[in-house]
Amino acid sequence: MTSLRPLDPSFAVAGAARPRHRVAASAYGGSALRRRGAVAVPGPRRFSCRAGSSASAAERTKEKRKNDPSKQNKVLLQVCLEHQVKFGEHVGIVGSIKELGSWKNPVELEWTPDAWVCQLELPGETLVEFKFVIFLKEGNEKIWEDGNNRVVDLPKGGTFDIVCHWNRTKEPLDLLGTPKVTFVGKAEKEIGKGSIASRDVAREQVGNVSVAAESESSTLGGQWQGSEAIFMRSNEHGNKESGRMWDTTGLDAISLKLVEGDKVSRNWWRKLYLLPCSASQLELVRGLVSESVDDQSRLEALTCSAIYLKWIYTGQIPCFEDGGHHRPNKHAEISREIFREIEKMYYGKNTSPQDLLVIRKIHPCLPSFKSEFTASVPLTRIRDIAHRNDIPHELKQEIKHTIQNKLHRNAGPEDLIATEAMLARITKAPGEYSEAFVEQFKIFYAELKDFFNAGSLLEQVESIKESLDESGLEVFSSFVKAKKSLDQLEDVKDLHKNGGFDVLLKTLQSLSSLRSFLTKGLESGLRNDAPDTAIAMRQKWRLCEIGLEDYSFVLLSRYINALEALGGSASLADGLARNTSIWDDALDALMIGIAQVSFSGWKPEECIAIGNELLSWKQTGLPETEGNEDGKYIWALRLKATLDRARRLTEEYSEALLSIFPEKVEVLGKALGIPENSVRTYTEAEIRAVSKLSTVLLKAAREVLGSSVWDVLVPGVAHGALIHVERIAPGSLPSSIKEPVVLVVNKADGDEEVKAAGDNIVGVILLQELPHLSHLGVRARQEKVVFVTCEDDDTIADVRLLEGKHVRLGASSTNVDLVVSDENVSVISSEPASAGNSFAPELTIELSLPLASEKSLDSKPKSYTSGAHGLSGVLELSEASIESSGAKAAACGTLSVLASLSNKVYSDHGIPATFRVPAGAVIPFGSMEDALKKSGSLESYTGLLERIETANIENGELDSLSSELQAIVSLLSPSEEILESLKNIFDQNARLIVRSTANVEDLAGMSAAGLYESIPNVSLFNSSAFGAATGQVWASLYTRRAILSRRAAGVPQKDAKMAILVQEMLEPDLSFVLHTVSPADHDPKLVEAEVAPGLGETLASGTRGTPWRLSCDKFDGRVTTLAFANFSEEMLVLNSGPANGEVIRVTVDYSKKALSVDATFRQQFGQRLAAIGQYLEQRFGSAQDVEGCLVGKDIFIVQSRPQP
């Protein structure tokens, strides 16, 4: 059992005001939805939020129910919090009753473009106290509202809405009954001569309620943050921008051009001119685009465009008349040019996934360029409306000057807002105006929505119907029908009743089918000679596809809420014992979610592979057994690997957004003079539903497995200050910290060295998965640093509560414990290693080894050799010794001898220990120095080497000297004599790998695993590439990490020598690292292996993901599967490609990998590895760290060193 007991200042103290860490500014201006002169709506129930205690509220509620126990009715309450948080933060509500978490477990609100919202079912006639909390993006650290608790006196029953504002805990609120139409506001104040200000634009839309029976409200109105509509009765539009200040300090070229252009571009069409598209007609943009020639500048230009357009579209950057006269067709033509350019980028070969993320945010902010909007005089209906004789003169004037003249001179998003306000005004009292007038205005409103591409999802879908073929019409009809069925379900809690889950899943499936159809149609690209009508329809398809994406994540959130209402992960875990139907639905929902990510262009190959795996595991079902292992255990373990991969995909998506938008939003907001509390950031909410569903399923899988949220790489106990860093690297830990430290690390590549970052590091908590036998894991074990990993969000949040405190980290194979501890305790106490391998059974060996090899087998170097006796020329692998070639090459020479004998070695169970060793040769110690002499660089090299011995780290001296040394050595190449000797050993067209073999690696107590370079895929035919690879390996002796590693080990830099091991390049199906004694609990009876697809670099370097992990008992031969692999990519070398030191990366689908799906293969492979491991352990005389691979049916061993 995992035990984590941090000090948690939780939700227990509810009545008092909570201290706030910081204040997040509101992005919403703050008018309550109900205002004076509003449209008639059902009478609101007034209540106020007053100070009080949860105890008193509970007592009053209890007294009410005692007086009338029959009053158990429910209140359906939709809560809306108008508040803007920083990127990655989330909002919750917590209160005095169990439905609100009893002050312990907050209910999470969902993000929408308008506000944070949630739907609650609460007991009627109850006094409820509550507050809002903000969860920071670093974890579950939270910010509470200031002031006293809010108190709500709920009625007996009904459906109501409340609107709240952050920190206004004393604000009076309206408990509004949900109306069918809720437009509020009325012209109430004169602004200058002949003008009337209207607040009709402020409105509330509930669900998909229409503005009027025949017309749905626009998507723009719900996002509007600009000025409210002003109804003019004369041509007196404002000509001054008030309150805006521009600041170009510190801007880069693209941002500067955009901001400088905005200063002089008052209206919408001129602002559109500023956008970075490369259409030749856009004169102001041409210079900007010419600078955006590389990938980074293109992304920069797109990002600026997306942010700028969004702010214009939502009114945060206002548009004004500037005395010009440009009808909407001008805007439509510009939009078409921008659309052309970004669509060409969308399918460009150099377009990155990040580019696609940004392009998709630009599309919804462009107006339509259908033929009716590019006509010379578009949108003429409003002119006819303004001259009707059946409406009052004052209304004519307002329509003419507020909408008609403005629209036809300088159209902008504010015109749609004004039209919406006018529509609400003329329809608030049926019969006040003629039906013909109202009908014509509604038609105009629909046309204007179409121009601004602001229609609802169903309107967007309907707009492409005419362009669909028979198969398209089929998926179109299926989606529309399913959506209408789903819309009839009144509440999310109804989903588990009356087939609600089925309706929701059917809607998701039909949506996915329609979106797949559209995506495939769009993939054909945009032809240069495409007619305007085709381009206009393509825009509709694109907007429809993007709208379907948004709606899919809304549906997934709804599914998750319903799933959690049924018990969430606990119900999934419990249900697996009975049947897998509830899992089938959840996996279907996740597969649909992953497909949506793929349709959006984010790592589509990865999405397809994850989808294939989920489908395969679902179809496999739940067997009682799989091989000799429990079927339920293997099913859950295999599924867990894929779920981890799915969550990793969504995390990478969110990290991409974080790397693109927040900083640029802040910089541009300041530069454009947008008030800080109005800067709208981009959030990851759109994909968060997929991540959340993956997490729910992961928790369920862990419960089925009975597994911990922790993974222990190095057991032991460590005491120290808990310090949080991004990565393990020299300099990441301040030198001023001298006390023992337990690091909390966000990310690792897998080839770091813990002690190089600080001698005082005694423990590491890594917040990502990592192979146990990665270089980082091996080094941590050798350095006796307690090392654990964790990816569970809740546990990570608790860990972070202890940052800065002195803690005790205890880790064993069964338990991880992190608690605040006394500082006066011993620093570290790692579990002792096993004393030898006395439990290892003898293998049957049918002959004695030749005496000539006995000496090399028994040699167990305890320290490095000087390597002073350098040799010229090339050594065959069998001639390699520690003195001439280093421990790695010598071990490979010994392995070649053992390989020739292994075909006669068997385990007690009759499993052969047969293996092969790739052909090889060694360029011995002294060859690098010879090359230095010949190049005339020996004197410079020697001088740098002397200086680096005492070089200072803090001032960058060491980094500078390291770079100089590497630059000199990397230019070296082996002599012609050496190349000719190698050609006598290898075919010159053979693929080779150039490996390091230093006198300071692969030793007992100094493994230096992964510290030095290996360059794959070179050949002697391309002597320049081979020479460059050799120079690169020699130069790796002087990397910063290598220098600091030797310093820590007390090895003088001048004593470090590098030879080169050249071996035949293999093309493995699988690569593995094998430890002949269990690394987790030092059990000498168990052999453990970690296996990755393709080349071993994936495994050794710690690429994010997990390998297959197998354990085999030396006594009974039982193989236990500890983990399934989920690396996203495998590295391969193709015979058909150039031998240039490069490898290719291919996305892995584990539903097609035998080690994942074939229990018999898994068992046999594990037993073969165990037999080979035992053989090597016995012959070398100690526990071994073995590296090898499977090529076809043959196992190759490429390295064996003492196990740390």
C-alpha positions, 0 to 999 in steps of 0.5 A: 500500500502506498502511504502519502501523508503530507500536511494538507491545509484542506477544505476543513475550515469553511466559515473563515475567509481563506488567504489568497496566494494571488488574485486572478483578474476578471475578464468579465465586465461584471454586469449582473444578468438582470438589469433595469428595463429588462425583457419580461422574464419569469419573476426572479426570487431575490436572495442575498449572500450573507455571512454565516457558518456552515453549522448554523446553516445546517441547523436551520435546514435540519429545523425546516425538515423537522417541521415538514419532513415530506419536503424532500424536493430537488432544485436544479441549479445552473451556476455561472461564475464570470471570472477569467483564470490563468492558463491551466487553472480550473475553478470549483465550487465547494459548500456545506452539503454533501452535494457540494463536497461538505467543504472537502471535495469541490465540484469542478466547473466546466469552462465555456467561452462565456464563463465557468458553469456547472449544473447541480441537483440540490435538496429543496428548502435547504440553506446552503453555504458555499464558496468558489475555489481556483485550482492552480495549474501546478496541482491541487494548490488552491485559492479561495474567495475572500470574505464570508461564505455565500449563503443560499436559501433554496426554494422547495423545487424548480430549475434556476440559474445564478450568476456570480462574480469572483470575490464578490461574496456579498453581492445580491444575486438573482435566482432566475427561473430558466426561461425559453428566451432570456434577452435582457436590457433596454435603451435607457440613457441618452448619449449625446444628441439624438442617440440612445444607448442600449444594453440589449447585447447583454444576454443569457442563452440557455442550452440551444435556446433560440433567440426567436422560435425560428432563429438560433442566437449567434456564437459571437454574442456569447463571447462578446467583451466589447462595448455595448450597442449604441442605437444612433438616430443620426450619423454620430458614430464615435471617432475616437478610441478611448483608453487604448495605449500602445506599447512597442517596447521589447517587441520582436519583428512580427509583433512590432509590425502587427502592433504598429499596423494596428495603431493606424488601422481603425476599422475591421477590413484594415485590421484584416490587412495586417494578418500574416498571409502571403497574398500579393494583394495585401500590401501591408502584409507582404513585408511581414510574410517575407520575414516569416520564411522559416518554421519558427517565424511562420508559427510566430506569425500565425500565433500573433494572427490567431490572438489578434483576430480573436480579440477583434472578433470578441470586441476586446480590440474595438473597430471604428469608422475612419471616414472611408466607405468599404462595403462588406464585400471588401472584408469577404475578399480579404477573408478569402485570400487569408483562407487560401493561404492558411489552407495551403499551409494546412497541408504543407509538407513543412507544416508542424502540428503546432502550426495546425493548432494555431491555424484552427484558431484562426478559421472561426474568426474569418467572415464568409466569402460566399458569392452573396457577400462578395457581390458589389452591394451585399446585405441589401435587405437591411436597406429595405428594412430601414425604409419600411413604412410600417415601423415608427420613424425613430426605429427607422432612424436607429436601424439606418444609422446604427446598422445599415450605414455602419454595415455598408461603410465599415462592417465589423463584429459589433454590427452583429451585436447591435443587430442581436440587441435590436432583434431582442428589442423588437421581439420582446413584446409580441404584436408591438411591431408588424409581423412582416417587419419582424420576419424580414429582420429575422431573415436579415439577422440570419444572413448577418450571422452567416456573413460572420460565420457565427451560426450554431452547430446545426446551422453550420451543418445545414449550410453544407448539406447541398454539397454532400453526396449520398454517403455524406447525406447519410452521415449528416442525417445520422448526426442530426437525428442523434443530436436531436434525440440527445437534446431531449434529455433534460439533465446529465444524470438522466444519461444512465436511465432510459438508454441515455448512455446509448443515445450519447454514444450514438451521437458521439459515433455519428459526429465522429463519422460526419467529421471523418467524412469532412476531414477526408474531403478536405485532405484533397487540398485546395487547387490553385485554380479552384473557383470562388464558389468551391473555396467558399464551400470549403470554408463552410466544411472547415468551420463545420469540422471545427465546430464538430470538434468543439461539440465532441469534447462537450459531449465527452465531458457530459459522458464523464460527468454521467460516468462519475455520477455512477461511481467513476473509476470505482464502479468500473473496477467493480464492474469488471468482475461481472462483465466488461460492458461498462468498460466497452462503453468507456473505451468506445468513448475514449476511442472517439475522443482520440479520433477527434484529436487525430482529425485535428492534425495532432500526431495522427499516426500516434492517435491511430495506433492508440485507437487500434490498441484500444479496439484490440484490447476491447475485442480481446475480452476478458479471458480467465487465463492468458498463458500461465498468468491471470487473464484479468490481470494481464487485460488490465495491465495491457490496457493500462499501458495504452491508457498511459499512452493516451494521457501522454498524448493529451499532455503533449497537446496541452504542453504545446498550447502552453508553449505557444500562447500564454506568453505571446498573449501577455506580450501582445495584450500589453502592447495593444493596450488591452486592459489586463483584466480583459486579456483572454487566454487560450485554454486546453479545455477543448481536449481536457475531456479526453485527458480526464477520461483517460485518467478515470480509466487509468485509476480503474485499471490501477484498482483492478491491478491493485497497483500503486501510483508509485514506481520504485526504481531505487529503494531505500530511505532518504531525508532531505529538503524537498526541492522542485526543479524542471530537470536534473542538470548541473546548475538546476539546484542552487549552489547555496543549498548545502543540506541534503535534498530530495528533488521533485523533477518534472522531466527527464531524458533518461541519460542524466546523472543525478550527482552531477546536479549536486552531491547533496541529492539523496532522493528523486521523485520524478513526475513521469514514467521511466524505464527501470534499467535506463541509464538514469535508473542505473546511475541512480542505483550506483550512486545510491540515490533513492529514486521513485516516479509518480504520474498520479495528479492527486498524489503529485498535488499532495507532494507539492504541498511539502515543497521546502519542508524537510521530508522522509522519502521511504521506498520499497518494492511494496510501499512509498512513504513521504512525510515531514520529518525531523531534520536531525536524522541520518541522510540516506539509508539505501537497501543493501545489495544482495551478497552475491548470487548464492541462490542462483542455480547452476546451469548444465554446461557440457564442456569446460571453457578453454584455459585461454579465456579463464583469465578474462572471465575472472577479471573483475576490474575495481578501478580504471586503467591508465590506458597508457600503452596505446597501440596502433592499427586495429585489434580483432575483438578476440584480442581486445583487453582492458589495458588496450581497449577498455572493459567494454571491448574486453567484455565483448571479446569474452562474450564472443568466446562464450557465444561460441560455447553457448549452444551447449548450455541449458538451464535446469528446465532445458531452455537453451542459453544460446546467443550470438555476438555481432562481429567486431574490431577495436581501434585501441587507446592511443589512436586518438592521440596519434590523430591529434599529433598528425593534425597538429592539435596535440599542444592545444588539446593538452593545454585545454585538458590541464585547464579543465581539471580545475575549471569553475562551473558557476562562471561558465568556464567549464562549459567553454573549455568543454566546447573547445575540447569537443570542437578539436577532437570531433574534427579528427578521423582515423588514419588510412591505415586503420580504415584499410585494416577495418576493410579487411575485417568488414565488407565495406558496404556493411552497416556498422555501429561505432561505439565508445569503449573508455577506460572509465566505463563498464567497471565495477563501481563506475558503469558510466552507462550511456555517458559516452556516444555511440553512432549507428548506421555508418559504413566504410564505403562512406569513409567521411561519414565513418570518420566523422562518427569516430571523431564524435565518439572520441569527443564525447569523452569531454562533454560537460556530463562526462567531465563532471562525472569523472570529477565526482568519481575522483578520476583526473581528466588526463587519465581518461582514454577512449578507444573505439569499438566497431561492430556489425549493425544489427536490425533488431525486432526487440532490444533489451536490458537484463539484470541478473539480480532483481534491481528493485528488491535485490532478490538473487532468485529473479532475473528481470528484463526491460524490452523495447521495440527496435533499437536499444537506444529507445530503452537506454536513453529513457525515451518517455514511456514504459518498456515491456518488463518481464521477471523470471524465477531462476528456480522454476522458470516462471515468467511474470509480466510486470508491465507492457510497453507503450513507447510511442516510437521505435528507432530503426535502421533500414538497409535501403537508406543511406549509411549516414549515422541517422536512424528513422522513427516509426510509430508503434502499434502494440496490437501488432507486437507479439510480445504484447499479444502472444502469451506463449512468445512472452513466456519463451522469450522470458525463459531464454533471457533468464537462461542467458543471464544465468550463464553470463552471471556464472561465467563472469562471477557476479551479477550482470547488467546485460544489453542485447537484442532479438533479430528474427529468432536469434538473440544477440548480446552486445554488452555485459558489465557488472550490475550496480 
